[in-house]
Amino acid sequence: MSKETSLIKKYELQISKLENALKEAENVIRIREKCIRTSEELLEQKEEYISMLTLQLEEIIELSRTMAQVLDSRP
């Protein structure tokens, strides 16, 4: 094999390795983007759940106040 052919093979191998590394990096980026979207969705669900619990707590407090007023007004 000539020196030029050897260099060409060497460069083709390096190019192939770089292409594989690029594909792997693209896969990692896609996975990270999916993780970010999932995290954002979970955060949104958490915020909705907290809002729902806050509303329920406010309703319980109001009911407790009403019950206390009824009990206080009894002879």
Residue pairs with C-beta under 8 A, 6 or more apart in sequence:
1 9
